[in-house]
């Protein structure tokens, strides 16, 4: 019988609740409701718990406020804080799939719907630290 390989050490992974719930034209942003949107100290608290990998939002609803106009300032600052604390982010671009206000995910005739949008993300995020290339350590 061959000896068993030594298992990798256990790691603690975490994340923040980041749902942007959309019902019709009404949105409820859990990052705002929980206070995490404005509270940088949450990242320190996560790191102090021993978490090493964090599911972290760079959500479509929060970055594309109007068609083709992206703002990654909040995400870039937060990803920088994660890196500064030695945390590895698993970046989520879509969480529950609400879509920005200018989209209609239930209308198959909509010119802006989720199936067409992923192709636009690489160009939209070019130059941002939120791109998959630059979020790796």
Helices and strands as residue ranges (DSSP letters): E 12-15, E 20-23, E 26-29, H 30-34, H 41-48, E 51-57, H 60-63, E 64-66, E 69-70, H 73-84, E 88-92, H 114-125, H 132-135
